[in-house]
Amino acid sequence: MNVDKYINETTIITSCKFCHRIFKITYDEKKVPNNINDFNWGAFSLWHLWGFWNGMPILSCFGILLGLITNTFYLLFIIDIAISLYLGLQGNKLSWQKKDWSSATNFEIYQKRWNIAGIRLSLVGSEMCIRDR
């Protein structure tokens, strides 16, 4: 079954990939992280590395390769920005689905660390852009 929507930490909406029926599943205890629908600054700013630690190593390898090629072909920079935005918006959901997390609390702790690192990198990058002007 694929998770289609996270309602809250104990309720999800899912659909069967075979019969396409939609189910609403409620757990007795917290099974889904609180921050599942939040913007992920770590995935946005650091997606080239973020994928290695969040169950998507192929994505990170592609990101590193794209970063190397982007220096030569500036048009690919648009693709890099699009992937950053997508992962910022969907990063928590993707990480929760792709990696086998020990608990929702553990997931929240690690994604909070990625968010702090991503925000710091974004602030440093924007400060460098302002100084260059």
Accessible surface in RSA format (square Angstrom, percent):
REM  Atomic radii and reference values for relative SASA: ProtOr
REM  Chains: A
REM  Algorithm: Lee & Richards
REM  Probe-radius: 1.40
REM  Slices: 20
REM RES _ NUM      All-atoms   Total-Side   Main-Chain    Non-polar    All polar
REM                ABS   REL    ABS   REL    ABS   REL    ABS   REL    ABS   REL
RES MET A   1   129.62  67.1  72.04  47.7  57.58 137.1  65.61  55.8  64.01  84.8
RES ASN A   2    85.22  58.8  81.77  79.0   3.44   8.3  19.03  45.8  66.19  64.0
RES VAL A   3    40.93  26.9  27.54  24.9  13.39  32.3  27.54  23.9  13.39  36.3
RES ASP A   4    83.76  58.7  47.74  47.5  36.02  85.2  27.46  64.6  56.30  56.1
RES LYS A   5   121.14  59.1 118.70  72.8   2.44   5.8  67.07  60.4  54.07  57.6
RES TYR A   6     8.26   3.9   3.96   2.3   4.30  11.2   3.81   2.9   4.45   5.5
RES ILE A   7    74.31  42.3  48.14  35.9  26.17  63.1  50.70  36.5  23.61  64.1
RES ASN A   8    76.27  52.6  64.27  62.1  12.00  28.9  37.78  90.9  38.48  37.2
RES GLU A   9    58.51  33.6  56.00  42.4   2.51   6.0  13.26  25.6  45.25  36.9
RES THR A  10    34.32  24.4  34.32  34.8   0.00   0.0  19.25  25.9  15.07  22.8
RES THR A  11    10.26   7.3  10.26  10.4   0.00   0.0   2.18   2.9   8.08  12.2
RES ILE A  12    10.26   5.8  10.26   7.6   0.00   0.0  10.26   7.4   0.00   0.0
RES ILE A  13    45.25  25.8  45.25  33.7   0.00   0.0  45.25  32.6   0.00   0.0
RES THR A  14     2.17   1.5   2.17   2.2   0.00   0.0   1.49   2.0   0.68   1.0
RES SER A  15    22.66  19.2  22.66  30.2   0.00   0.0   7.93  16.9  14.73  20.6
RES CYS A  16    20.32  15.4  19.67  21.9   0.66   1.5   0.51   1.3  19.81  21.4
RES LYS A  17   124.09  60.5 103.56  63.5  20.53  48.9  52.58  47.3  71.52  76.2
RES PHE A  18   164.11  82.1 137.99  85.5  26.12  68.0 141.75  85.9  22.37  64.0
RES CYS A  19    70.32  53.2  44.01  49.1  26.30  61.8  41.79 105.9  28.52  30.8
RES HIS A  20   140.75  76.9 122.79  85.3  17.96  45.9  82.26  84.8  58.48  68.1
RES ARG A  21   155.11  65.1 149.35  76.1   5.77  13.7  47.80  65.3 107.31  65.0
RES ILE A  22   128.81  73.3 100.45  74.8  28.35  68.3 100.45  72.3  28.35  76.9
RES PHE A  23    62.26  31.1  58.19  36.0   4.06  10.6  62.26  37.7   0.00   0.0
RES LYS A  24   145.89  71.2 113.27  69.5  32.62  77.7  56.84  51.2  89.05  94.9
RES ILE A  25    56.22  32.0  53.39  39.8   2.83   6.8  56.22  40.5   0.00   0.0
RES THR A  26    91.73  65.2  63.68  64.6  28.05  66.9  50.29  67.6  41.44  62.6
RES TYR A  27    75.00  35.0  65.74  37.4   9.26  24.1  42.75  32.1  32.25  39.8
RES ASP A  28   158.18 110.8 116.67 116.1  41.51  98.2  40.60  95.5 117.58 117.3
RES GLU A  29   107.77  61.9 101.57  76.8   6.20  14.8  37.74  73.0  70.03  57.2
RES LYS A  30    71.87  35.1  51.12  31.4  20.76  49.4  37.22  33.5  34.65  36.9
RES LYS A  31    92.05  44.9  83.48  51.2   8.57  20.4  40.64  36.6  51.41  54.8
RES VAL A  32     4.15   2.7   4.15   3.8   0.00   0.0   4.15   3.6   0.00   0.0
RES PRO A  33     1.63   1.2   0.00   0.0   1.63   5.9   0.00   0.0   1.63  10.1
RES ASN A  34    98.76  68.1  71.41  69.0  27.35  65.9  31.04  74.7  67.73  65.5
RES ASN A  35    20.89  14.4  20.25  19.6   0.64   1.5  14.54  35.0   6.35   6.1
RES ILE A  36     6.31   3.6   4.91   3.7   1.40   3.4   4.91   3.5   1.40   3.8
RES ASN A  37    83.82  57.8  58.74  56.8  25.08  60.4  30.21  72.7  53.61  51.8
RES ASP A  38    74.45  52.2  69.02  68.7   5.43  12.8  19.18  45.1  55.27  55.1
RES PHE A  39    64.03  32.0  48.92  30.3  15.11  39.3  50.32  30.5  13.71  39.2
RES ASN A  40     0.00   0.0   0.00   0.0   0.00   0.0   0.00   0.0   0.00   0.0
RES TRP A  41    93.76  37.6  93.76  45.4   0.00   0.0  75.77  40.4  18.00  29.2
RES GLY A  42     0.00   0.0   0.00   N/A   0.00   0.0   0.00   0.0   0.00   0.0
RES ALA A  43     0.00   0.0   0.00   0.0   0.00   0.0   0.00   0.0   0.00   0.0
RES PHE A  44    52.73  26.4  49.99  31.0   2.74   7.1  49.99  30.3   2.74   7.9
RES SER A  45    24.49  20.7   3.14   4.2  21.34  49.2   9.15  19.5  15.33  21.5
RES LEU A  46    35.44  19.7  32.91  23.5   2.52   6.3  35.44  24.9   0.00   0.0
RES TRP A  47     0.72   0.3   0.72   0.3   0.00   0.0   0.72   0.4   0.00   0.0
RES HIS A  48    45.48  24.9  45.48  31.6   0.00   0.0  34.28  35.3  11.20  13.0
RES LEU A  49    85.62  47.7  85.62  61.3   0.00   0.0  85.62  60.1   0.00   0.0
RES TRP A  50     0.00   0.0   0.00   0.0   0.00   0.0   0.00   0.0   0.00   0.0
RES GLY A  51     0.00   0.0   0.00   N/A   0.00   0.0   0.00   0.0   0.00   0.0
RES PHE A  52    83.42  41.7  59.74  37.0  23.68  61.6  59.84  36.3  23.58  67.5
RES TRP A  53   142.77  57.3 137.88  66.7   4.89  11.5 111.16  59.3  31.61  51.3
RES ASN A  54     0.22   0.2   0.22   0.2   0.00   0.0   0.00   0.0   0.22   0.2
RES GLY A  55    32.56  40.2   0.00   N/A  32.56  40.2  16.61  45.6  15.95  35.7
RES MET A  56    19.86  10.3  14.74   9.8   5.11  12.2  14.63  12.4   5.22   6.9
RES PRO A  57    68.27  49.8  68.22  62.2   0.05   0.2  68.27  56.4   0.00   0.0
RES ILE A  58   147.51  83.9 146.22 108.9   1.29   3.1 147.11 105.9   0.40   1.1
RES LEU A  59    43.76  24.4  38.07  27.2   5.69  14.3  41.65  29.3   2.10   5.7
RES SER A  60     0.00   0.0   0.00   0.0   0.00   0.0   0.00   0.0   0.00   0.0
RES CYS A  61    71.22  53.9  63.82  71.2   7.40  17.4  26.91  68.2  44.31  47.8
RES PHE A  62    92.79  46.4  87.67  54.3   5.13  13.3  91.87  55.7   0.92   2.6
RES GLY A  63     0.00   0.0   0.00   N/A   0.00   0.0   0.00   0.0   0.00   0.0
RES ILE A  64    73.63  41.9  68.94  51.4   4.69  11.3  72.39  52.1   1.24   3.4
RES LEU A  65    98.29  54.7  97.05  69.4   1.24   3.1  98.05  68.9   0.24   0.6
RES LEU A  66     9.02   5.0   7.70   5.5   1.32   3.3   8.90   6.2   0.12   0.3
RES GLY A  67    27.16  33.5   0.00   N/A  27.16  33.5  21.73  59.6   5.43  12.2
RES LEU A  68   119.96  66.8 109.08  78.0  10.88  27.4 109.45  76.9  10.52  28.3
RES ILE A  69    61.52  35.0  58.07  43.3   3.45   8.3  61.52  44.3   0.00   0.0
RES THR A  70    13.37   9.5  13.17  13.4   0.20   0.5  13.17  17.7   0.20   0.3
RES ASN A  71   108.40  74.8  93.27  90.1  15.13  36.4  27.14  65.3  81.26  78.5
RES THR A  72    95.34  67.8  72.58  73.6  22.76  54.2  50.62  68.0  44.72  67.6
RES PHE A  73   121.49  60.8 117.13  72.6   4.35  11.3 121.49  73.7   0.00   0.0
RES TYR A  74   169.24  79.0 159.04  90.5  10.20  26.6 119.01  89.4  50.24  61.9
RES LEU A  75   137.42  76.5 128.02  91.6   9.41  23.6 132.16  92.8   5.26  14.2
RES LEU A  76    42.57  23.7  42.57  30.5   0.00   0.0  42.57  29.9   0.00   0.0
RES PHE A  77   106.35  53.2 106.35  65.9   0.00   0.0 106.35  64.5   0.00   0.0
RES ILE A  78   111.47  63.4 110.01  82.0   1.47   3.5 110.94  79.9   0.53   1.4
RES ILE A  79    77.74  44.2  76.09  56.7   1.65   4.0  77.74  56.0   0.00   0.0
RES ASP A  80    20.65  14.5  20.65  20.6   0.00   0.0   0.07   0.2  20.58  20.5
RES ILE A  81    75.27  42.8  75.23  56.0   0.04   0.1  75.27  54.2   0.00   0.0
RES ALA A  82    55.10  50.7  45.90  70.8   9.20  20.9  50.72  71.4   4.38  11.6
RES ILE A  83    33.65  19.1  31.97  23.8   1.68   4.0  33.64  24.2   0.01   0.0
RES SER A  84    10.28   8.7  10.28  13.7   0.00   0.0   2.52   5.4   7.76  10.9
RES LEU A  85    87.17  48.5  87.17  62.4   0.00   0.0  87.17  61.2   0.00   0.0
RES TYR A  86   119.86  56.0 115.91  65.9   3.95  10.3  88.48  66.5  31.38  38.7
RES LEU A  87     3.43   1.9   3.43   2.5   0.00   0.0   3.43   2.4   0.00   0.0
RES GLY A  88     0.00   0.0   0.00   N/A   0.00   0.0   0.00   0.0   0.00   0.0
RES LEU A  89   107.18  59.7  97.87  70.0   9.31  23.4  98.31  69.0   8.87  23.9
RES GLN A  90    57.85  32.3  57.49  42.0   0.36   0.9   7.45  15.9  50.40  38.2
RES GLY A  91     0.03   0.0   0.00   N/A   0.03   0.0   0.00   0.0   0.03   0.1
RES ASN A  92     0.90   0.6   0.66   0.6   0.24   0.6   0.63   1.5   0.27   0.3
RES LYS A  93    55.84  27.2  55.72  34.2   0.12   0.3  18.09  16.3  37.75  40.2
RES LEU A  94    34.43  19.2  34.43  24.6   0.00   0.0  34.43  24.2   0.00   0.0
RES SER A  95     0.00   0.0   0.00   0.0   0.00   0.0   0.00   0.0   0.00   0.0
RES TRP A  96    51.13  20.5  41.40  20.0   9.73  22.8  26.84  14.3  24.29  39.4
RES GLN A  97    91.29  51.0  55.69  40.7  35.60  84.8  26.83  57.1  64.47  48.9
RES LYS A  98   122.66  59.8  92.54  56.8  30.12  71.7  38.55  34.7  84.12  89.6
RES LYS A  99    74.83  36.5  67.04  41.1   7.79  18.6  42.84  38.6  31.99  34.1
RES ASP A 100   143.18 100.3 113.68 113.2  29.50  69.7  43.37 102.1  99.81  99.5
RES TRP A 101    28.35  11.4   7.86   3.8  20.50  48.1   9.38   5.0  18.98  30.8
RES SER A 102    98.03  82.8  54.60  72.9  43.44 100.1  56.70 120.8  41.33  57.9
RES SER A 103    50.23  42.4  40.87  54.5   9.36  21.6  42.72  91.0   7.51  10.5
RES ALA A 104     7.67   7.1   2.41   3.7   5.27  12.0   2.41   3.4   5.27  13.9
RES THR A 105    74.07  52.7  73.73  74.7   0.34   0.8  50.90  68.4  23.17  35.0
RES ASN A 106    42.14  29.1  39.91  38.6   2.23   5.4  10.67  25.7  31.47  30.4
RES PHE A 107     0.00   0.0   0.00   0.0   0.00   0.0   0.00   0.0   0.00   0.0
RES GLU A 108    32.10  18.4  29.91  22.6   2.20   5.2  16.28  31.5  15.82  12.9
RES ILE A 109    80.66  45.9  77.29  57.6   3.37   8.1  80.05  57.6   0.61   1.6
RES TYR A 110    94.50  44.1  94.48  53.8   0.01   0.0  50.58  38.0  43.92  54.1
RES GLN A 111     0.01   0.0   0.01   0.0   0.00   0.0   0.00   0.0   0.01   0.0
RES LYS A 112   133.51  65.1 132.41  81.2   1.10   2.6  76.50  68.9  57.02  60.7
RES ARG A 113   140.97  59.2 134.32  68.5   6.65  15.8  52.36  71.6  88.61  53.7
RES TRP A 114    42.04  16.9  40.14  19.4   1.90   4.5  32.18  17.2   9.87  16.0
RES ASN A 115    27.21  18.8  27.21  26.3   0.00   0.0   9.63  23.2  17.59  17.0
RES ILE A 116    75.14  42.8  73.53  54.8   1.61   3.9  74.99  54.0   0.15   0.4
RES ALA A 117    41.18  37.9  33.55  51.8   7.62  17.3  38.30  53.9   2.88   7.6
RES GLY A 118     0.00   0.0   0.00   N/A   0.00   0.0   0.00   0.0   0.00   0.0
RES ILE A 119    72.18  41.1  71.83  53.5   0.34   0.8  72.18  52.0   0.00   0.0
RES ARG A 120   162.55  68.2 160.90  82.0   1.65   3.9  51.58  70.5 110.97  67.3
RES LEU A 121    82.34  45.9  77.54  55.5   4.81  12.1  80.40  56.5   1.94   5.2
RES SER A 122    36.49  30.8  21.52  28.7  14.97  34.5  29.09  62.0   7.40  10.4
RES LEU A 123   113.22  63.1 110.82  79.3   2.40   6.0 111.15  78.1   2.07   5.6
RES VAL A 124    82.28  54.1  80.83  73.2   1.46   3.5  82.19  71.4   0.09   0.3
RES GLY A 125    30.46  37.6   0.00   N/A  30.46  37.6  29.14  80.0   1.32   3.0
RES SER A 126    55.86  47.2  48.56  64.8   7.30  16.8  42.97  91.5  12.89  18.1
RES GLU A 127    83.68  48.0  82.08  62.1   1.60   3.8  28.64  55.4  55.05  44.9
RES MET A 128   115.76  59.9 114.36  75.7   1.40   3.3  97.47  82.9  18.29  24.2
RES CYS A 129    77.65  58.7  73.02  81.4   4.63  10.9  20.56  52.1  57.09  61.6
RES ILE A 130   128.09  72.9 119.89  89.3   8.21  19.8 120.05  86.4   8.04  21.8
RES ARG A 131   181.42  76.2 148.59  75.7  32.83  78.2  56.91  77.8 124.51  75.5
RES ASP A 132   126.67  88.7  91.00  90.6  35.67  84.4  31.41  73.9  95.26  95.0
RES ARG A 133   242.12 101.7 178.74  91.1  63.38 150.9  83.56 114.2 158.56  96.1
END  Absolute sums over single chains surface
CHAIN  1 A     8938.4       7743.7       1194.7       5706.5       3231.9
END  Absolute sums over all chains
TOTAL          8938.4       7743.7       1194.7       5706.5       3231.9
